[in-house]
Amino acid sequence: MTKKSGIQISKKAFLQAVAIIFALMLAAGVLTLLVPAGQYTRVEVEGRQVIDAESYTVTTRPDYPFWRWFTAPFEVFAAEGSATVIGVIAFIVLVGIAFAVMDRSGILAYVVHRIVNRFGAKKYTLLLVLTFFFMALGGFFGILEEAVPLVPIIIALCFSLGWDSLTGLGVSILATNVGFSTAVFNFFTIGTAQRLAGLPLFSGWAPRVVLFFAVYAIVAAFLVRHAKKVERKPESSPVFMEDQAERAKYGAFAIDPATADDPRMKRAAIFMGVFFGLILVSVMTLSWIESLNDLAMPLSGLLFVIGGVGAALIAGIGRKAGKAVWDGFLGIAPAIPLLMMAASVKHIIASGGILDTLLHWASGIFSDASPFVSALIIYGLTLALELFVTSGSAKALLVIPILMPLADLVEVNRQIAVSAYTFGDGFSNLVYPTNALLLITLSLTVVPYHKWIKWALRLWPWIIAVTVIFLAVAVAIDYGPF
């Protein structure tokens, strides 16, 4: 049976997410019956609506029948902010299709092969380059799940260089996840959150570039130290026994010779690289022009599809392209109802007239906290929510519309609040056992969860420390624009 291309959301992960978000929808509906209705006055400040913190009043409960709790996922398409919901769904589908076609054509594996050929004689230079490559995929293009098919290739490479499967996981999926979490230009986290928060798309990217390189230095040092330790004393690896059979199975690193020597692959990789470059240039340019911000997401989605599908056609995918497109759509399609349901939670609360009441109560909890402490609370709340809702875009649609007015009330800069949310959403993707991405990745290896988490958690205190420092500096400099 032919392996399906691209992202494939497992049935178990989908049903788990549906159950959790449906429970949140019901909880939101019940709250509309129990919590008094109330309202703040909204005022316009510098072209954007903010809450007048002193204006809260109790109001009459609106007529909101319970059956509308269940139609709310469809009502979000006609509600305020519907353009963002539609844009996020369209973008996710386009990217899912593009990477499914690239996966089937073998272009990403070919790019890794070229990097290995270029730096293979200097093994630790190769480790640093590959780590940067995977981090850049996550940080600049929002790639995470799409990197999973490359994990066995990188593990085979690490075996051939005298390292272990943990090094392979670290260089590939761990580096991708860490890059994804720094979110320099990542539509799935910072992009979606900023649009929902009313911030210019990808505004404040320069400080995030600094953070990206600071985190890269930490991850690179962590991986080099581990690889050198394993090279000196292989039995020191936590997965030494598990790796024995895998080393024999993988043998020396290699990809299909027909793929490696195909001149079409080189042309396809160049074509793909040009379009990835265009995506970076476009998002950087449009982030400076507020009136054109709304074009960034659809334009990037279009460039992803043209670059990915075009490269695959150049590589000679031929008739397999149609099947790969269909696999890509089917694989990503379960995300659509999840996003609709997640967006409906805020819609139910707002339609029931209790959103401002909940904001009023929550602001009292934050009232004595400094902006920095409030940002840390947002960070922690997102880390906790990640245990239950792992989809970054779904979580953004769920919590950002509620967090941002709250941030205004407690005088936390919206850019800082979005950054705190993004850190909490991203860095825990490969920690919690409820995350389907982690379970799928580990299922491709012999690494058991308890050994993975024990190893990975040695890195996390450093990651948390540098992100907390980032938030502290952000508060000190009033990281903006607002």
N, C-alpha and C positions, 0 to 999 in steps of 0.2 A: 504493500500500500504506500502511495506517495505521500511524503510528509507535506502537510499544508504549509503554505508560505505565510510569512509575516506574523503579526501579533495574534495569538489565539487565547482568548479569555476562557478559562476552564469553566465548565458547568457548575462545579462546586463553588468556585470563587464568585461567580455571577449570582447564584442563588443566595449565598451568604450576604453579599452586598445588598441585594434586593430586600432580604428580610430585615436587615439593619435599618436601611433608609425608610422602608415601609413603616417600621416601628416608630421612627422619628416623625414621620408624617402623622401617624395616629396620635403620638404624644403632643405634637403641635396642635392638632385638632382639639384634643381634650383640654389643652391649656386655654383655647379660645372660649371654652365654657366656664372655666374656673377663675381666670385672671381678669380683673377689672379692665375695661377698655380705657385708653388714655391717649393723649396726643401732645407732641411738642409742636411749637411753631417753627417752620423752616424759613430761613432768611437767606438771601443771596449775598455771598461775599466773593468778590473778584470772579464773578461769572459762574460760581458753583454754589449749590445749596448745602447749607450746614444747619445744624440744630441750635436753636436758642436755648441754652442750658437752663435758664430760669423760667421757661414758659410752659412747663408740663402741667396739664390739667386732666382731670378725670372726665371722660365723655360717655355718652350713651352707647351701649353695646350694639354694634351693627347686626343686621339680620343676615347671618351667614350659616345656612343649613349644613348639616353634617355630611350630606351626600356630596357636597362640593369638595370635601377633603380628598375624594377619590378622583375627581375630575381635574384637580389642581395641576397634575403634571402636564396636561394639555393646555390649561389656561395660561401657563407661563409664556406661551408663544404670543399671547395678546396682551400680556402685562407689561408694566414699566421694566425696562432692561431686557426685553425680549431679543433685541438685536444681538446682545452679547451671548445669550444662550444659543441662538441660532448659529452665530459665528463660531463659537467653540465646537459645536457638534459638527459643522461642515469642515472645520479645520482638522479635527481628529480623524474624520473619515478619509479626507484627502491624504493625510500623512500615513494613515494605516495602509491605504492602497499603494502609495508610492514605495513604502518599505517592503511590502509583500513582494512587489515586482523585483526590487533590488535583491531581496533575499533569494528568490527563485533563480535569478540570473547569475548569482555568485560574485557580484561586484565587490561587496564588502570583504568577503574572504580574499579576493584578489588584492585589494588594497592592503590588507594585513600582510599578505605574502610579499608584496613589494617593499613594505617597511622592513620586514625581516631580512630580505635580500640586501637592503641598503645598509642596515646597521648590525647584521648578524655577527660580524667579526668582533664586535664590541658589545658583549652581552648585557652589561649594565647600562650602557648608553641605549641599547635596544629597549630595556625595561623602562627607562625614563621616557623614551619617545612613545612607546605604546601606551603607557599610563597617561601621558599628555593627550594622545590621540583619543582615547576613550573618554577622558574627562571633558575634552572639547566637544565630543559628540553630545554629551549630556548638557554641558553648560551653555553651548551656543546654539544647539539645534533641538534641544528637548528630547533627545533620544534616550530611552531607558530599556523598555521591554524589547525593543528592536535589536539590542546588542546581545540578547540571550543566545541566538544561534551561533555566535562567534565564540562563546565560552569554551566549548570542547576544543576548538582550534587553538586557542591560547593556552589551554591546559596542556595539550600535546606539545606545543612549543616549549613550555616551561619544563616539562619532563625531559625534552631533548637537551635542555641547557643545564640540567642537574638540579632543578628546583622541584617544588611539589605542587599539588593541585590547589592549595591555599594561595600560593603565589599567582597561579593562573586566574583564580577567582578575583584576587585583589587587583591585578592588572586590568582585567576586563570589566566585570559587572560592578565591582566595588568602586573602581575609578569612575565608571559611567554614572553610577548613583551619586557619588560625591559631586561630580561636575553638574549633574542635573539639579542638585540641591543648592549650589551656589547661584544658579539661575541668572546668568548674565543676560542671555536672550533666550528665554524658555517660555514659549506660549502656554505650556500646560500648567505652570505654577505662577511665575512672576507676571507673565503676560495676562493671563486670565484674571488674576487677583487685581492687577492695576486697572484693568478695564472696568471691573466691578466696583473698584474704589473711586473711579472717576479721575484717576491719575493719567497723565500722558503715557502712552505705551512705551515701555522700556526706559522711561525716565530714570535718571540716577544710575545709569549703567557703568559709568567710570569707576565709582567706588566698588562696584561688584566685580569688576575686572581685577582690582587689587586683591579683593577677597579670594577670587578664583586662584590667583598665583600663590597666595599665602597657604591656602588649603592644599594646592598641588604640592608645594614643598613638604608639607606634613605627610601627605599620603606617600609621596615618593620616598621620603626618608624611612617611613614605616615599612614599605615593601622591600627596599634595598637591604635594610637591616635584617628582615626575615629571610630573604633569599640568600644572603651571605651566610647566615647561620645554618640554613639547610644545606648549602653547598659544602660547608666545612664538616658538618656532622649530620648526614641525612636522617639518622634515627631520632634527631631532636625535633623533627617535624611532628606536630600533633596528629597528622594523618599518615604517618610513615607506613603503618601496617595496611591501612586501607588502600594506599597508593600502589602497592606491589602488583596487584593484578592489573590495575589500570595502565601502568607503565608498559606491561607486556602487550596489552590490547592496542594502545595508541602507537607504540613504536616510535620511530623518528618522525619529526614534524614534516608534513607534506600536504599539499593540496593536489587536486586532480591535475596531472601534468597537462592535459588538454586545455584546462582552464588557465593554468599558469603561463603557457606558451602562446595562447591565442592573442594575436595582435589586436583583435577587436576589443579585448578587455582593456587594453591601455587607452584606446580612444574613448571607450565608455567611461572609464575612471576620470579622464580629463574632462569629459562633458559633464559628468556628475559634479566634479570639483568646481567647475565654472558656475554651475547653478547654485551650489552651496555658498560660493563666494557672493553671488548676486543676492542670495537671501540675507547674508550678513550685512552687505552694503545697504540693502533696502531698509532693514529694520533699524540700522544705525542712523540712516538719513531721515527716515520718517519719524523716528523718536524725537528729532529736533524740531519737527514741523507739526505743531499740535493739530492744525486743521486737516492734516493728512493721516493722523494716527489710525483712523478707522480703516484705512486701506492696507495697513501692515499685515494683519492676519490673513485676509483673503489673498493678498498678493503673495505672501510667503507660502500659503497652501498651494497656490497655482504653480509657483516655482518648484516646490517640492515634487509635484506630480510631473511637470515637464522634465525636470532634471532626472527623477527616478525612472519614470517610464521610458523617457528618451534614451537614457544610458542603457537600460535593459534591452531595448530594441537594437541599439548599436552593438551590444554584446552578443546578439544573436539569439535572444530568448524565443523569438518566433511565435508559434502558435501557443506556447505555454503562457504567454502574456495574459491572455484572456482568463485562463484558469487562475493565475496568480492574482489578478485584479479581483476576481470573485472571492477567492480565499481571503484576501486582505479585507474586503468589505464585510464578509461574514464574520471574520475574526474580530473586527472592531465594532460591529453592529450592536452587541450587547451593551456597549458603553452608552448608547443613545438613550434607552429608557432610564439608565442609572442617572444620567445628567438631568433628564427631565424631572425625575423624582426628587433629586437633591435640590434643584431650584424651587420645587414646589413647597418645600418646608417653610422657607421665608415667605412665600406667597400666601400660605395658609395663615401664618401668624399675622401678616400685614392685613389680610382680608378680614380676619377676626377682630381687628382693632387693638391688638395687644402688643404689637411690636414696640411701640414707644414706652409702654408700661414696663416691659422686660428690660429695655434700655435704661429706664429710670432706676429700676431696682439694681441692675448690674453696676451702674455708675456709682451707686452708694458703696458697693464693695470696693471699687477702685479709688474711692474719693481721697483716701489718705496716702495713696501710693504715688511715688514720683513717676514721671514719664518713663524712666529707665526700668523701674520695677514693673510698671504696667506692661511694657514691651516684653519683659521676661514672663509675665503671666500669660500673655498671648502665645508666646513661644511654648510654654508648658501646656496650655490648653490644647494647642494644635497637636503636640506630641501625644497627648492622651487620646484625642479624637482619631488619630492615625491608627490606633489599635482596632478601631471599629470600621472606619471608612478609609480605605487605602487609595482610592482614586483621587489624584491631585485635582483634576478639573471638577469632579463631583463635589469634593470637599470645599473647593473655592466657591462654587455656586451655593453651597449650603451655608457657609459661615461668614464669608466676606461681607455680604449685604447687612449682616447683623453686627459684625465686628467694627466696621468702619464708622457708623454713627456713634458707636460706643467709644471708639478712639477719639472722635471729635469731642465727646462729652468730658472725657478725662484728660483732654489736652495732650494726646499722643499724636505726633505727626503721622499722617496717613502712610507716607512712604516707609516710615520706621515700622508701623504696624504691619504693613504688607511684607516687609523683610522678615519680621519675627514669625509671621504666619508661614512664609516660604521655607524658612529653616526648619520649623517644626514639621512641616509636611514632607520635606524631602529626605532629610538625613536618617529618618527612621524606616525608610522603605526596605532596608535589608537587615532589620533587627527583629521586628515582630513576626512571630510564626503565623499570624493571621494574614500576612501579605502573600498573595498568590505568586507574585514575581519571585520572591525568595524561595518558595517551595518548588516552583518549576525549575529554577536555576540549580538548586541543590539536587534535584532529581536527575539532572544530567551528569552528576559527579558522584563520587563515593564519599563525599564529606557529610557526616551527620550534623544535624542542626546544633546539638550541644557543643560540638567542637568548633563549628563555624562561629557561633555567638561568643564563645569564650575567646576566640582569636580576634574577631572583629571589634569586640568591646575594648580591646587594648588601644584601639585607634580613637574611639568615640570621645573620651574625655578631652583629647586635644582638639577635636573638631568642635565640640561644644564650647570649649574655652575661647577659640578664635572667633566663633560667631557671637558669643556674648561680648567680647571685646569690640567687635564690629558694631553691635547695637549700642554699646556705651559711647563709642566715638560718634555714631550717628546722632544720638541724643545731644551730645556736646556741640556738634556742628549744625544741628537742626537740618539734618539730611532731608532734602525736599524733592520737588518744589513745594509741597505742602503736606 
